[in-house]
Amino acid sequence: MDPSQGSTLSTNVAGLVDGSAASREIYYVDHLPVYVKELIAGGTAGAVAKTAIAPLERIKILLQTRTEGFRSLGVCGSLKKLLKHEGVSGFYKGNGASVLRIVPYAALHYMTYEQYRCWILNNYSTLGTGPIIDLLAGSAAGGTAVLCTYPLDLARAKLAYQIVDTRGSFKNRMGNFQAQSAYNGINDVIKNVYKEGGVRALYRGVGPTLIGILPYAGLKFYIYEELKSHFSEEHQKSIVMRLSCGALAGLFGQTFTYPLDVVRRQMQVENLMPSTQGNVRYRNTIDGLVTIVRNHGWRQLFAGLSINYIKIVPSVAIGFTAYDTMKGWLRVPSSTEVPVCIDLLE
């Protein structure tokens, strides 16, 4: 037996005999496969980052869907108004669904990206090993993650769209504050939406999401790897370099595909909008883009985009820090690449 193995075994046995909770914890963690540790770390990082920027996420959805009373307000004005009518808890409405979604989303996105990348390299060697592989693998991984977690994204949008006045007398154009009874949490949203339209209703708006996520997810990985390639191998290991490349990759990808995100949000909450009265507003993605431009101008296609610019640095930084911390606790080898281009902005 190797001396080091014997030492490790003795340490583990001693911990178990000693009954120390910390020793047992380390013992179990050491036996987890590396990819499982990465999934746990990635999911935790996504949840922490999402919660940290939840108030900005809520405001973005309100601006994207042209919610009454928030259309002409900026970020600060919207935050003040939300605090006035719903209190601090209003900043986090829909965040539960967001966190429930981002954990499997981030985990699936990262894991399937690696799997798709290996599959392409093994079966289509003529494509080489450059950024084009990252573009294809990232696009496929993004689409897979979206399809598996979309109903939770729908629930988040519906919960975040609803403004329930708990402190004042806010009036909307329908003559009262809330035109429809508010959904009471994630389960209530899922059950009611399924009851009204079945599985198809749970995926309302998935069209523009997939159309957007395929180039967006691919662009993120492509730009991230392309930017990294301009640095020496020594600098590629720098935390600052990874943070910068990850932030720029997410920023470029979001800007390019943002109009599709606006269409998606409006399709997700159209049955709650007073002007639609429960009727289908957009027949498809193209119809949504054309209608929004015709009725509200092209600027509406980028409503809330400035919030993404504001939150990208703290989102990536917090996500990176949480991921790095979890890696240390889970004893993941330090050589493991940090997936900073995984979508924490979605």
C-alpha positions, 0 to 999 in steps of 0.5 A: 500500500502506498504510504500516502494512501495509508495516511489518508485512510488512517485520517479518515478512520480516525475521524470516524472513530472520533465521531467528529462531524467535520471529519465525517464531512471531509470523508464524504466530500472526498469521495464525490466525483469531481464533476458532481462537486463542479455541479454543486459549486456551479449551482450554488454560485448561480443561486447566490449571484441571482439573489444578490441582483434580484432587485435589478432583475425585478425592475428589468422585467417590469420595464420589459413588460411596460408595467403601468406606473414604471414605464417612464421611471429609471432604475433608481425611481423604479426601486424607490416606487417598488419599495414604497408599495411592496416593501423590501420583500417586493425586491425579491418577488419571483426570486424563488423561482429564479433560484430554483431555475438557475441551480439546475440551469447553471449545472446543466449548462456547464455539464452539457457544454462539456459533453457536447464539446467532447462529442463534437471533437470525437465525431467531427475532428475536421472542425478542429479545436478552435472557438467554433467548437465552443460556439456549437457546444455552447449553443446546444448546451444553452438550448438543452438547459432552457428546455429543461428549466423553462416553466420555472422561468415562466413562473418567475416572470409572472410573479415578478410582473405582478405589483400588489400594493401592500402600503398605499393606493396605487392605481392602474389603468384598469381602475384598481391596483391589481386587475387579476388575483395574484399568483400565490407562489411558484406552485400556484403559477405552474398549476394554474397555467397548466390548468388553463393551457396544458404543457403548451402554456408552460412553454409560452414564449420558448420560441424567442428564448431558443432563437435567442439562447442558441446564438447567445450561449454560443457567442458567450463561449466563443467570445470567452475563448477567443478573448482568452486566446489573446493572452499568454498561458500564464495570464490565462490563469489570472482571476482578473482575466477570467472575470474580465473575459467572462463579463465581456462575453456575457455583455456582448451576447446579451446586447446582441440577443436582447430584443428577443428577451423582451419579446419572451417576457411580454409573451410570458405575461400577456394574459396578465396585461390589461390590454390583451384581456387574456387573448394571444397578443403575438402570433410568433417571434417575428410578429412580436418584434414587429408589433413592439416596434410599430406600437412603441418604437425600436427603443422598447426592444432594449428596455431594461438593457441598461440594468444588465450593464449595471449588474454584470460586474457584481453578478459575475464577481459574486458568482465567481467568488461563490464558485471559488469558495464552494470549490475550496470547501468541496476540495475541487482540484485547483486546476479545474477551469472556472466557468465564468461565462456560464449565464448568471444574467439570464 
